Amino acid sequence: MANYIDSPEYRYFVQKVKTFANINLENYKPWQIQRRLTFIMEQVGAKDYKAYADILASDKERLNQFIDWVTINVSEFYRDPLKFKELQAAVFPELLKHSKQLKIWSAGCSNGSEPYTLALMLEEVTPGVRHTIIGSDLDDRILQAAREGRYLEKDIRNVPRHLAQRFFKKSGNEVELSDEIKKRVTFKKQDLLKDRYEDGFDLILCRNVVIYFTNEAKDTIYRNFWASLKEHGIFFVGGAESILNARDLGFQVFRPFFYAKTPDVGGSHVRKAS
């Protein structure tokens, strides 16, 4: 299939996806989206973008698969264990100097394993303290799965043994997270480029979520995160997402992949999503 970045066929596909999936592909890097689309279209036998758009419009299962693909619903507990050890050993203590009860947002939380990981970690760091942990995602189906808290055993392979034994129980071919931990996380649907952001966060995580977004879309999201953080807040990104223009966006490096809000920078260029 020919790969026309700005072809009428691709523009037609983008418009159709925006209409029936409420996803704006204009915010994604077109060459990366199209490269991956080539593979997925071959899997369903679509000869061109129009044919694939017609399939998505008429086949709910294929549409859900496409949404999962675009929103990158892949996650596990303690994903990137070394960085989460650093979060527990260095970042949480720093944040707890300023607030005994933290407010944390896991943006693009997928199946809930990331915000639940935070709840497990904080139970060790501050036993019995109820922090505010919010997980958000664009995909309604994955949010429902997150609320149910059922996972494959491979998804919890990085959970420390004592925590796995305490907070997970075997349920058929799956493991189920205890209600005690599930109650500590609130889930909500959020489009990072359209919806309004809450504020007052001590920590925001957005990891492996915006890697296919355009630089303009990323900067918009990062500026909104800046505005949502408290004065001493920390922003935690994925291992492939170093922010090269961090200073311009109002952040300074706290540790690799952890960025501290710079209080006197960024306010004039922040645009809250509405």
RODO-2510 file (C-alpha; in nm, 4 decimals, decimal comma):
residues 274
     n   res          X          Y          Z
     1     m     0,0000     0,0000     0,0000
     2     a     0,1340     0,3444    -0,0900
     3     n     0,2093     0,5618     0,2105
     4     y     0,0797     0,9143     0,1410
     5     i     0,1289     1,1269     0,4492
     6     d    -0,0961     1,4065     0,3240
     7     s    -0,3110     1,2174     0,0770
     8     p    -0,6890     1,2735     0,0413
     9     e    -0,7356     0,9096     0,1417
    10     y    -0,5526     0,9569     0,4704
    11     r    -0,7352     1,2842     0,5449
    12     y    -1,0637     1,0989     0,4844
    13     f    -0,9562     0,8298     0,7308
    14     v    -0,8557     1,0865     0,9942
    15     q    -1,1932     1,2602     0,9649
    16     k    -1,3859     0,9336     0,9889
    17     v    -1,1922     0,8219     1,2983
    18     k    -1,2602     1,1578     1,4599
    19     t    -1,6320     1,1137     1,3883
    20     f    -1,6980     0,7609     1,5109
    21     a    -1,4103     0,7033     1,7581
    22     n    -1,3679     1,0609     1,8910
    23     i    -0,9916     1,0350     1,8419
    24     n    -0,8079     1,3142     1,6621
    25     l    -0,5207     1,1564     1,4696
    26     e    -0,4009     1,5034     1,3693
    27     n    -0,2314     1,5143     1,7104
    28     y    -0,0238     1,2060     1,6245
    29     k     0,2895     1,1934     1,4122
    30     p     0,1467     1,0881     1,0724
    31     w     0,4485     0,8887     0,9529
    32     q     0,4459     0,6751     1,2673
    33     i     0,0693     0,6230     1,2628
    34     q     0,0718     0,5341     0,8930
    35     r     0,3622     0,2961     0,9301
    36     r     0,1767     0,1053     1,2002
    37     l    -0,1523     0,1318     1,0130
    38     t     0,0013    -0,0555     0,7208
    39     f     0,0478    -0,3610     0,9403
    40     i    -0,2920    -0,3534     1,1098
    41     m    -0,4730    -0,2943     0,7802
    42     e    -0,3041    -0,5979     0,6296
    43     q    -0,4276    -0,8060     0,9230
    44     v    -0,7913    -0,7201     0,8482
    45     g    -0,7614    -0,7293     0,4680
    46     a    -0,8178    -0,3575     0,4062
    47     k    -0,6616    -0,2467     0,0770
    48     d    -0,6623     0,1260     0,1579
    49     y    -0,7589     0,3835     0,4215
    50     k    -1,1161     0,4168     0,2977
    51     a    -1,1702     0,0426     0,3155
    52     y    -1,0315     0,0337     0,6689
    53     a    -1,2504     0,3274     0,7732
    54     d    -1,5547     0,1400     0,6426
    55     i    -1,4537    -0,1681     0,8432
    56     l    -1,4167     0,0347     1,1623
    57     a    -1,7525     0,2038     1,1055
    58     s    -1,9353    -0,1274     1,0703
    59     d    -1,7459    -0,3652     1,3011
    60     k    -1,7519    -0,2774     1,6732
    61     e    -1,4907    -0,5378     1,7633
    62     r    -1,2464    -0,4064     1,5028
    63     l    -1,3120    -0,0519     1,6220
    64     n    -1,2346    -0,1491     1,9811
    65     q    -0,9128    -0,3152     1,8661
    66     f    -0,8176     0,0027     1,6805
    67     i    -0,8876     0,2179     1,9892
    68     d    -0,6741    -0,0158     2,2009
    69     w    -0,3967     0,0125     1,9446
    70     v    -0,4088     0,3935     1,9277
    71     t    -0,4320     0,4409     2,3041
    72     i    -0,1505     0,1872     2,3657
    73     n    -0,3227    -0,0202     2,6341
    74     v    -0,0178    -0,2128     2,7458
    75     s     0,0874    -0,2042     3,1087
    76     e     0,1970    -0,4077     3,4096
    77     f     0,2662    -0,3507     3,7780
    78     y     0,5972    -0,1804     3,8568
    79     r     0,6672    -0,1309     3,4872
    80     d     1,0359    -0,0314     3,4714
    81     p     1,1129    -0,1568     3,8253
    82     l     1,4334     0,0446     3,8729
    83     k     1,2538     0,3742     3,8173
    84     f     0,9765     0,2747     4,0571
    85     k     1,2384     0,1873     4,3203
    86     e     1,3759     0,5367     4,2676
    87     l     1,0263     0,6783     4,3007
    88     q     0,9818     0,5026     4,6340
    89     a     1,3295     0,5694     4,7709
    90     a     1,3874     0,9289     4,6585
    91     v     1,0797     1,0954     4,5104
    92     f     0,8128     1,0025     4,7651
    93     p     1,0257     1,1160     5,0621
    94     e     1,0849     1,4508     4,8919
    95     l     0,7146     1,4995     4,8218
    96     l     0,6152     1,3933     5,1732
    97     k     0,8288     1,6740     5,3144
    98     h     0,5707     1,9160     5,1760
    99     s     0,2472     1,7182     5,2131
   100     k     0,1584     1,4252     5,4386
   101     q    -0,1281     1,3223     5,2124
   102     l    -0,0313     1,3199     4,8482
   103     k    -0,2495     1,3855     4,5462
   104     i    -0,1303     1,1812     4,2479
   105     w    -0,2482     1,1440     3,8895
   106     s    -0,1654     0,8518     3,6610
   107     a    -0,2531     0,9906     3,3170
   108     g    -0,3107     0,7242     3,0535
   109     c    -0,3425     0,4581     3,3221
   110     s    -0,4553     0,1753     3,0897
   111     n    -0,5633    -0,1296     3,2933
   112     g    -0,4952     0,0393     3,6275
   113     s    -0,1706    -0,1368     3,7080
   114     e     0,0215     0,1905     3,7398
   115     p    -0,2062     0,3713     3,9893
   116     y    -0,2516     0,0470     4,1841
   117     t     0,1286     0,0147     4,1948
   118     l     0,1394     0,3605     4,3516
   119     a    -0,1175     0,2545     4,6121
   120     l     0,0892    -0,0541     4,6991
   121     m     0,4086     0,1509     4,7276
   122     l     0,2504     0,4152     4,9469
   123     e     0,1132     0,1491     5,1790
   124     e     0,4756     0,0592     5,2474
   125     v     0,6007     0,4173     5,2710
   126     t     0,3100     0,5552     5,4771
   127     p     0,1118     0,2605     5,6193
   128     g    -0,2563     0,3362     5,6720
   129     v    -0,2441     0,6876     5,5214
   130     r    -0,5054     0,7473     5,2532
   131     h    -0,3622     0,9461     4,9683
   132     t    -0,5605     1,0654     4,6654
   133     i    -0,4722     0,8607     4,3574
   134     i    -0,6485     0,9220     4,0262
   135     g    -0,6126     0,7097     3,7147
   136     s    -0,7404     0,8451     3,3834
   137     d    -0,7641     0,7074     3,0327
   138     l    -0,9443     0,7747     2,7065
   139     d    -1,0783     0,4203     2,6701
   140     d    -1,4008     0,3378     2,8589
   141     r    -1,3487    -0,0374     2,8294
   142     i    -0,9991    -0,0347     2,9735
   143     l    -1,1182     0,1849     3,2610
   144     q    -1,3850    -0,0706     3,3469
   145     a    -1,1204    -0,3416     3,3445
   146     a    -0,9083    -0,1252     3,5762
   147     r    -1,1942    -0,0912     3,8235
   148     e    -1,2397    -0,4687     3,8295
   149     g    -0,8729    -0,5186     3,9188
   150     r    -0,8217    -0,8623     3,7631
   151     y    -0,4886    -0,9446     3,6004
   152     l    -0,2781    -1,2229     3,4561
   153     e    -0,0008    -1,3524     3,6773
   154     k     0,2603    -1,2155     3,4374
   155     d     0,1217    -0,8657     3,4982
   156     i     0,2261    -0,8794     3,8649
   157     r     0,5647    -1,0447     3,8156
   158     n     0,7464    -0,7343     3,9451
   159     v     0,5309    -0,6910     4,2558
   160     p     0,7374    -0,7666     4,5695
   161     r     0,6471    -1,1106     4,6997
   162     h     0,5171    -0,9919     5,0360
   163     l     0,2824    -0,7436     4,8681
   164     a     0,1632    -0,9994     4,6140
   165     q     0,0818    -1,2439     4,8911
   166     r    -0,0981    -0,9809     5,0951
   167     f    -0,3019    -0,8004     4,8301
   168     f    -0,3635    -1,0484     4,5459
   169     k    -0,5563    -1,3735     4,5409
   170     k    -0,5777    -1,6411     4,2757
   171     s    -0,9047    -1,6429     4,0809
   172     g    -0,9164    -1,9060     3,8061
   173     n    -0,6543    -1,8179     3,5458
   174     e    -0,6178    -1,4676     3,6894
   175     v    -0,5219    -1,2877     4,0068
   176     e    -0,7533    -1,0376     4,1715
   177     l    -0,6427    -0,7268     4,3585
   178     s    -0,7874    -0,6778     4,7058
   179     d    -1,0682    -0,4294     4,7625
   180     e    -0,8465    -0,2586     5,0184
   181     i    -0,6143    -0,1378     4,7409
   182     k    -0,8835    -0,0904     4,4752
   183     k    -1,0647     0,1555     4,7035
   184     r    -0,7584     0,3782     4,7092
   185     v    -0,7745     0,4640     4,3388
   186     t    -1,0405     0,6648     4,1560
   187     f    -1,0721     0,6196     3,7799
   188     k    -1,2133     0,8636     3,5265
   189     k    -1,2253     0,9147     3,1522
   190     q    -1,0031     1,1974     3,0273
   191     d    -0,8881     1,3205     2,6895
   192     l    -0,5586     1,4944     2,7584
   193     l    -0,6029     1,7284     2,4613
   194     k    -0,9671     1,8238     2,5161
   195     d    -1,0759     1,7935     2,8782
   196     r    -1,0067     2,0255     3,1684
   197     y    -0,7291     1,9246     3,4076
   198     e    -0,7631     1,9125     3,7850
   199     d    -0,4962     2,0904     3,9863
   200     g    -0,3204     2,0535     4,3195
   201     f    -0,1188     1,7422     4,2307
   202     d     0,2010     1,6492     4,4086
   203     l     0,2925     1,3932     4,1436
   204     i     0,1788     1,3327     3,7866
   205     l     0,2790     1,0259     3,5872
   206     c     0,2359     1,0175     3,2098
   207     r     0,4532     0,7337     3,0860
   208     n     0,4603     0,5856     2,7362
   209     v     0,1377     0,7684     2,6502
   210     v     0,2358     1,0569     2,4201
   211     i     0,5229     0,8934     2,2327
   212     y     0,3343     0,9087     1,9007
   213     f     0,1985     1,2606     1,9500
   214     t     0,3269     1,5584     1,7561
   215     n     0,5651     1,7908     1,9401
   216     e     0,2950     2,0568     1,9481
   217     a     0,0467     1,8191     2,1123
   218     k     0,3079     1,7049     2,3646
   219     d     0,3939     2,0619     2,4608
   220     t     0,0269     2,1430     2,5144
   221     i    -0,0100     1,8443     2,7469
   222     y     0,3127     1,9157     2,9350
   223     r     0,2145     2,2777     2,9934
   224     n    -0,1180     2,1676     3,1325
   225     f     0,0579     1,9219     3,3619
   226     w     0,2793     2,2089     3,4795
   227     a    -0,0291     2,4082     3,5749
   228     s    -0,1825     2,1067     3,7504
   229     l     0,1152     2,0482     3,9782
   230     k     0,1693     2,2083     4,3159
   231     e     0,4714     2,4304     4,3659
   232     h     0,6923     2,1374     4,4672
   233     g     0,5308     1,8880     4,2298
   234     i     0,7084     1,6223     4,0264
   235     f     0,6310     1,4994     3,6750
   236     f     0,7352     1,1391     3,5911
   237     v     0,7689     1,0341     3,2245
   238     g     0,8532     0,7103     3,0440
   239     g     1,1987     0,5804     2,9633
   240     a     1,1819     0,6946     2,5994
   241     e     1,0356     1,0379     2,6718
   242     s     1,3057     1,2755     2,7892
   243     i     1,1763     1,6336     2,7653
   244     l     1,4419     1,8198     2,5694
   245     n     1,2755     2,1600     2,6141
   246     a     1,1957     2,1077     2,9823
   247     r     1,3120     2,4531     3,0892
   248     d     1,0926     2,6258     2,8318
   249     l     0,7948     2,4291     2,9609
   250     g     0,8576     2,5213     3,3236
   251     f     1,0398     2,2097     3,4458
   252     q     1,3865     2,1229     3,5664
   253     v     1,5407     1,7781     3,5911
   254     f     1,5016     1,6335     3,9410
   255     r     1,6379     1,2918     3,8415
   256     p     1,6438     1,1241     3,4989
   257     f     1,2801     1,1039     3,3801
   258     f     1,1585     1,2936     3,6885
   259     y     1,0958     1,6655     3,6383
   260     a     1,0352     1,9208     3,9117
   261     k     0,8035     2,2140     3,8562
   262     t     0,9897     2,5445     3,8354
   263     p     0,7586     2,7864     4,0161
   264     d     0,8608     3,1063     3,8383
   265     v     0,8566     2,9663     3,4834
   266     g     0,5761     2,8586     3,2566
   267     g     0,2748     3,0422     3,3904
   268     s     0,2471     3,2830     3,1014
   269     h     0,2288     3,0099     2,8392
   270     v    -0,0005     2,7621     3,0098
   271     r    -0,3272     2,6854     2,8335
   272     k    -0,5792     2,4876     3,0339
   273     a    -0,7763     2,2356     2,8326
   274     s    -1,1449     2,3136     2,8248
***
